[in-house]
Amino acid sequence: QVQLVESGGGLVEAGGSLRLSCAASGRTSDSDAMAWFRQAPGKERELVAAIRLRRESTSYADSLKGRFTISRDNAKNTVYLQMNSLKPEDTAVYYCAAGTPLLLRQFDKYKYWGQGTQVTVSS
């Protein structure tokens, strides 16, 4: 079992920044990738960013590349999502996930999920 706990969400003005954190515990060695997904009301879940835990590889949604950055601190079993230049369209529940996808964008291969953290961007 892997437990994932997200933090750092909240209300921010358009143009502002937030940094989300995802702390992993339990059988973390079972996973080789972690990712951030988001889901807005009435919308499909979408990949935000993903990162390999034991080699240098990342993947981003094309529309978010340049504004969002995923990073990791393996010593702390923590993955971060730095979000800059936030827009109202970024408003969503952001979920942390862990798994062993062959491709980082394969959302169905992420086995473990956090509870989500709400990000609301005001205009």
C-alpha positions in Angstrom: 0.0 0.0 0.0 1.2 3.5 -0.8 -0.3 6.6 0.8 -0.2 9.9 -1.0 -1.0 13.2 0.7 -1.3 16.4 -1.3 -1.0 19.8 0.2 -0.5 23.4 -1.0 -3.8 24.1 -2.8 -5.9 27.1 -2.1 -7.3 30.3 -3.6 -5.0 32.5 -5.7 -5.4 35.4 -8.0 -4.9 35.1 -11.7 -1.2 35.5 -12.5 -0.2 34.2 -9.1 1.7 31.1 -8.1 1.2 28.0 -6.0 3.4 25.0 -5.2 1.7 21.7 -4.5 3.4 18.9 -2.6 2.7 15.2 -2.6 4.3 13.2 0.2 4.4 9.4 -0.3 4.7 6.7 2.3 4.4 3.0 2.5 5.7 0.7 -0.2 7.1 3.5 -2.3 9.5 1.2 -4.1 6.6 -0.4 -6.0 6.3 2.7 -8.1 8.7 4.2 -10.6 6.7 7.3 -11.6 4.5 9.9 -9.9 2.2 12.4 -11.6 -0.2 15.2 -11.1 -3.6 15.1 -12.6 -6.4 17.5 -12.4 -10.2 17.4 -12.9 -12.5 20.4 -13.2 -16.3 20.1 -12.8 -17.8 18.6 -15.9 -14.4 17.9 -17.4 -12.4 14.8 -18.0 -9.4 14.0 -15.8 -6.2 15.2 -17.5 -2.5 14.8 -17.0 -0.7 17.8 -15.7 2.8 16.5 -15.3 4.6 13.3 -14.5 8.1 12.3 -13.5 10.2 9.2 -13.2 11.5 8.5 -9.7 14.7 6.7 -10.6 15.7 8.2 -13.9 15.5 11.6 -15.5 12.3 11.8 -17.4 9.3 14.1 -17.3 6.1 14.7 -19.3 3.8 17.7 -19.4 0.5 18.6 -20.9 1.4 20.7 -23.9 -0.8 23.6 -22.8 0.9 23.8 -19.5 4.5 23.4 -20.5 6.4 26.5 -19.5 4.1 27.5 -16.7 4.1 24.3 -14.6 7.2 22.4 -13.4 7.3 19.0 -11.7 10.2 18.1 -9.5 11.0 15.5 -6.9 13.0 15.0 -3.7 13.6 11.3 -3.4 15.1 11.6 0.1 11.8 13.1 1.3 9.6 10.8 -0.9 8.0 14.0 -2.1 7.0 15.3 -5.5 6.2 19.0 -6.2 4.3 20.9 -8.8 5.2 24.5 -9.2 2.4 26.4 -10.8 3.2 29.9 -12.2 1.1 32.5 -14.1 -2.1 30.8 -13.0 -5.3 31.3 -15.0 -8.9 30.8 -14.0 -8.9 27.8 -16.4 -6.5 26.1 -14.1 -9.2 25.8 -11.4 -9.6 22.2 -10.6 -9.0 19.5 -8.0 -5.4 18.4 -8.4 -4.5 14.8 -7.6 -1.2 13.1 -7.0 -0.7 9.6 -8.3 2.0 6.9 -8.3 2.4 3.8 -10.4 4.5 2.0 -13.0 3.4 3.2 -16.4 5.3 2.3 -19.5 4.6 5.8 -20.7 4.2 8.6 -18.2 0.9 9.8 -19.8 -0.9 6.5 -19.2 -3.3 7.6 -16.5 -4.8 4.1 -16.0 -1.4 2.7 -15.0 -1.2 4.8 -11.9 -2.3 2.6 -9.1 -2.2 4.9 -6.1 -4.0 8.2 -5.7 -4.1 10.9 -3.1 -7.3 12.6 -1.9 -6.8 15.7 -4.0 -6.3 19.3 -3.3 -8.5 22.2 -4.6 -6.9 24.9 -6.6 -9.1 27.9 -7.3 -7.8 30.8 -9.5 -9.8 34.0 -9.3 -10.1 36.5 -12.1 
